[in-house]
């Protein structure tokens, strides 16, 4: 994951809307869902002014889900603030991407953001996108940089009246969306683990150092995944204990069990990530150990060969001296005797080294 870089502070007036993300060409699109247990209404538009009449007709007990993706038209945010009575400072946080998940409450409006993942790896790297939520009584707003199908199954549940979503309010809808995000973390981890399994097997047999690059790439992916998930774990912990805090007054006590399950999922994923990181670290250590072992074996063979040839070289050196009085030089079978002796000596030394298990 690319490192988050903060822009230099500009001398701007408060609430100057500016988007500095990676999807500036992604057109702004709004999805509006209004529903209760008996009725359902859906509207898609690129201009928030088109939904003003619809909003004015919403009944007090009806639920509103406002989903926006694409920040090409940032001037839409003041209109959202006006139509839904959301503080400008809260909506301004949507465009202020942070390294950590955070939440805050202002005038009965809850804001928090987090990072979601897509299971498919791109160039062997994970995709992480920020998602922001604004929560009011009977209203939930979700903001995404890029259009995706992360919440498509929730839309279908609302359309087809499947499950409890039409019977419950914003806290249950939030649970479904967070559950979808957590499931994507599971799927992303599964895809990474497929690569981890392959590279660990390769590390046990490979001699090419390129396997180290693969080990490091998978380690980076797991660390990025963990870094994005840990703040979510903290938010889920707060949500499951919402009865102890006034910040999460929108949560019904009966729905806390759902957020407790999500918190357990986050712990499970983090534990699995830690296990995979440990496996990669072990594979890296094993690779270096095997490389060191192979080098030791090579050096052992070279050393044995050198030791065997040392006395042979000494003998050859003696008979290479140019003294006139060397009796063996005039002996008829001297050459064969010396050569045979050198051969026998080499064999005996090799057998001795083998007996000592030096090679």
C-alpha positions in Angstrom: 0.0 0.0 0.0 1.3 3.4 -0.9 2.3 5.6 2.0 -0.2 8.3 2.9 1.3 11.7 2.3 -0.2 14.8 3.8 -0.4 17.9 1.7 1.1 21.1 2.9 -1.3 23.3 4.8 -2.9 25.9 2.5 -4.2 29.2 3.6 -7.8 28.5 2.8 -11.0 29.7 4.3 -12.9 27.2 6.3 -14.9 24.6 4.4 -13.2 25.1 1.0 -14.1 21.8 -0.5 -11.2 20.1 -2.2 -10.5 16.4 -3.1 -6.9 15.3 -3.4 -7.5 11.5 -3.8 -6.5 9.1 -6.6 -9.9 9.1 -8.4 -10.5 12.7 -9.5 -12.1 11.5 -12.7 -14.7 9.3 -10.9 -18.0 11.0 -11.5 -20.2 11.7 -8.5 -23.2 9.5 -8.3 -25.8 9.3 -5.5 -28.0 6.4 -4.5 -30.9 7.0 -2.3 -32.9 4.3 -0.5 -35.9 5.1 1.6 -37.7 2.2 3.3 -39.6 0.8 6.2 -41.1 -2.6 6.8 -43.9 -2.1 4.3 -42.6 0.2 1.6 -39.4 0.9 -0.4 -38.2 3.6 -2.7 -34.9 3.9 -4.7 -33.5 6.8 -6.6 -30.2 7.3 -8.5 -29.0 10.7 -9.5 -25.9 12.8 -10.1 -27.5 16.0 -8.7 -28.4 16.0 -5.0 -31.0 18.8 -5.7 -33.1 16.2 -7.6 -33.8 14.4 -4.3 -35.0 17.4 -2.3 -38.7 16.8 -3.0 -38.3 13.2 -2.2 -36.6 14.0 1.2 -39.4 16.4 2.1 -41.9 13.5 1.8 -40.1 11.1 4.0 -42.1 9.9 7.0 -40.6 10.2 10.5 -40.3 6.4 10.9 -38.8 5.7 7.5 -35.2 4.9 7.1 -32.8 6.7 4.7 -29.7 5.3 3.2 -27.7 7.9 1.2 -24.8 6.3 -0.7 -22.4 8.5 -2.6 -19.4 7.4 -4.7 -17.1 9.6 -6.7 -15.8 12.9 -5.4 -15.5 14.6 -8.8 -18.2 17.2 -7.8 -17.2 18.3 -4.3 -19.8 21.2 -4.4 -22.4 18.5 -3.6 -21.3 18.4 0.0 -22.7 21.8 1.0 -26.0 20.8 -0.5 -26.0 17.6 1.5 -25.3 19.6 4.6 -28.2 21.9 3.8 -30.8 19.2 2.9 -30.0 16.8 5.8 -28.9 19.3 8.5 -25.5 17.8 8.8 -22.7 20.1 10.2 -20.3 21.3 7.5 -17.4 20.3 9.7 -18.6 16.7 9.8 -18.9 16.4 6.0 -15.5 18.1 5.5 -14.0 15.1 7.3 -15.1 12.9 4.4 -12.5 14.6 2.1 -9.8 14.7 4.8 -8.3 11.3 4.5 -6.6 10.1 7.6 -4.1 7.4 8.3 -6.2 6.1 11.1 -9.8 5.3 11.6 -11.5 7.8 13.8 -14.9 8.7 15.0 -16.5 11.8 16.4 -19.9 13.1 17.4 -21.3 16.6 16.8 -24.8 17.8 17.3 -26.3 14.3 17.3 -24.4 13.4 14.2 -21.8 10.6 14.3 -19.0 10.4 11.8 -16.3 7.7 11.4 -14.2 6.5 8.6 -12.3 3.3 7.9 -10.4 1.4 5.2 -11.9 -1.4 3.2 -10.3 -3.9 0.9 -11.0 -5.6 -2.4 -10.2 -9.3 -2.6 -8.6 -9.2 -6.0 -4.8 -8.4 -5.9 -3.6 -5.9 -8.5 0.1 -6.3 -9.5 0.3 -8.7 -6.5 -0.7 -5.9 -4.2 -3.8 -5.5 -2.1 -6.3 -2.7 -2.9 -7.3 -0.5 0.1 -10.0 2.2 -0.2 -11.3 4.6 2.4 -15.0 4.7 3.3 -16.7 7.3 5.5 -20.0 7.0 7.4 -22.3 9.7 8.8 -25.0 8.5 11.1 -28.2 10.3 12.3 -31.4 9.1 13.6 -33.1 7.0 10.9 -30.4 8.1 8.4 -27.1 6.6 7.3 -24.7 8.2 4.8 -21.9 6.3 3.2 -19.2 8.0 1.0 -16.8 6.1 -1.3 -14.1 7.3 -3.7 -14.9 4.8 -6.3 -18.0 2.9 -7.5 -18.0 -0.8 -6.5 -20.2 -3.7 -5.6 -19.2 -3.9 -2.0 -22.8 -3.3 -0.7 -24.7 -4.8 -3.6 -26.1 -7.7 -1.5 -27.5 -5.1 1.0 -29.2 -3.3 -1.8 -30.8 -6.5 -2.9 -31.9 -7.3 0.7 -33.7 -3.9 0.8 -35.3 -4.3 -2.6 -36.5 -7.9 -1.9 -37.3 -7.4 1.8 -34.9 -10.2 2.7 -33.8 -10.6 6.3 -34.4 -8.0 9.0 -32.9 -4.9 7.2 -36.4 -3.5 6.4 -37.5 -4.0 10.0 -34.5 -2.3 11.7 -32.9 1.1 11.7 -29.5 2.7 11.0 -27.5 0.6 13.5 -28.5 -2.7 11.8 -27.8 -1.2 8.3 -24.4 -0.1 9.6 -23.8 -3.6 10.9 -24.5 -5.1 7.5 -22.1 -2.7 5.8 -19.4 -3.4 8.3 -20.0 -7.1 8.0 -19.5 -6.8 4.2 -16.3 -5.0 4.8 -15.1 -7.6 7.2 -16.0 -10.4 4.7 -13.8 -8.7 2.1 -11.0 -8.7 4.6 -11.4 -12.5 4.9 -11.5 -12.9 1.1 -8.4 -10.7 0.7 -6.6 -12.6 3.3 -7.5 -15.9 1.6 -6.0 -14.6 -1.7 -2.8 -13.5 0.1 -2.6 -16.9 1.9 -2.7 -18.7 -1.5 0.4 -16.7 -2.5 2.0 -17.2 0.9 1.6 -21.0 0.6 3.2 -21.0 -2.8 6.1 -18.9 -1.9 6.8 -20.9 1.3 7.0 -24.1 -0.7 9.3 -22.4 -3.2 11.5 -21.0 -0.4 12.2 -24.6 0.7 13.7 -25.7 -2.6 14.7 -22.5 -4.5 18.2 -21.2 -4.8 17.4 -18.1 -6.7 17.3 -15.0 -4.3 14.2 -13.8 -6.2 12.2 -15.8 -3.8 13.1 -13.3 -1.1 11.3 -10.6 -3.1 8.2 -12.7 -3.1 8.5 -13.3 0.6 8.8 -9.6 1.2 5.9 -8.7 -1.1 3.6 -11.0 0.8 4.9 -9.7 4.1 4.1 -6.1 3.0 0.6 -7.1 1.9 -0.1 -8.7 5.3 1.3 -5.8 7.2 -0.8 -3.3 5.1 -3.9 -5.4 5.8 -3.1 -5.5 9.5 -2.5 -1.8 9.6 -5.8 -1.1 8.0 -7.7 -3.6 10.2 -6.4 -2.7 13.7 -8.2 0.7 13.9 -11.4 -1.1 12.7 -11.0 -3.6 15.6 -10.8 -0.7 18.0 -14.0 0.9 16.6 -15.9 -2.4 16.7 -14.8 -2.8 20.3 -16.3 0.5 21.1 -19.5 -0.3 19.2 -20.0 -3.6 21.0 -19.7 -1.7 24.3 -21.9 1.2 23.1 -24.1 1.0 26.2 -21.1 2.3 28.2 -20.7 5.4 26.0 -23.1 8.2 25.0 -21.3 8.6 21.6 -23.1 5.6 20.2 -26.6 6.4 21.4 -28.0 5.5 18.0 -27.2 1.8 18.7 -30.0 -0.3 20.1 -28.8 -2.6 22.9 -30.4 -5.6 21.2 -28.1 -5.1 18.2 -24.8 -5.0 20.2 -24.4 -8.7 19.8 -23.9 -8.2 16.0 -21.0 -5.8 16.6 -19.6 -8.2 19.1 -19.5 -10.8 16.3 -17.7 -8.4 14.0 -15.2 -7.6 16.7 -14.5 -11.3 17.1 -14.0 -11.6 13.3 -11.5 -8.7 13.4 -9.5 -10.5 16.1 -9.6 -13.7 14.1 -8.3 -12.1 11.0 -5.5 -10.3 12.9 -4.5 -13.6 14.6 -4.3 -15.3 11.2 -2.3 -12.4 9.8 0.2 -12.7 12.7 0.4 -16.5 12.0 1.1 -15.9 8.3 3.7 -13.3 9.0 5.4 -15.7 11.4 5.3 -18.4 8.6 6.9 -16.0 6.1 9.6 -15.1 8.6 10.3 -18.7 9.2 10.4 -19.4 5.5 12.9 -16.5 5.1 15.1 -17.8 7.9 14.9 -21.3 6.4 16.0 -20.0 3.0 19.0 -18.2 4.5 19.8 -21.3 6.5 19.7 -23.5 3.4 21.8 -21.0 1.5 24.3 -21.0 4.3 24.2 -24.8 4.5 24.8 -25.1 0.7 27.7 -22.7 1.0 29.2 -24.7 3.9 28.9 -27.9 1.8 30.7 -26.3 -1.1 33.4 -25.0 1.2 33.8 -28.4 2.8 34.3 -30.1 -0.5 36.8 -27.5 -1.7 38.7 -27.8 1.6 38.9 -31.6 1.4 40.2 -31.4 -2.1 42.7 -28.8 -1.1 43.9 -30.9 1.9 44.3 -34.0 -0.3 46.4 -32.1 -2.8 48.6 -30.4 -0.3 50.9 -33.5 0.3 50.8 -34.4 -3.3 51.9 -30.9 -4.3 54.7 -31.2 -1.7 55.9 -34.4 -3.3 55.7 -33.0 -6.8 57.5 -29.9 -5.5 60.4 -31.9 -4.1 61.0 -33.8 -7.4 60.6 -30.5 -9.3 63.9 -29.2 -7.7 66.8 -28.9 -10.1 69.5 -30.6 -8.0 71.9 -32.8 -10.0 72.3 -35.4 -7.3 68.8 -36.9 -6.9 69.2 -40.7 -6.9 65.5 -41.4 -7.6 65.7 -39.6 -10.9 68.0 -42.2 -12.3 65.9 -45.1 -11.0 64.2 -47.0 -13.9 60.7 -47.3 -12.1 61.0 -44.2 -10.0 58.3 -42.3 -11.9 55.8 -45.2 -11.5 56.6 -45.7 -7.8 56.1 -42.0 -6.9 52.9 -41.7 -9.0 51.5 -44.9 -7.3 52.5 -43.6 -3.9 50.8 -40.3 -4.5 47.6 -42.1 -5.7 47.6 -44.4 -2.7 48.1 -41.4 -0.3 45.2 -39.5 -1.9 42.9 -42.6 -1.5 43.9 -43.1 2.1 43.3 -39.5 2.9 39.9 -39.6 1.2 38.9 -42.7 3.1 40.1 -41.2 6.4 38.0 -38.0 5.8 35.0 -40.2 4.9 35.5 -42.2 8.1 35.5 -39.0 10.1 32.3 -37.9 8.2 34.0 -34.7 7.1 32.2 -35.0 3.7 
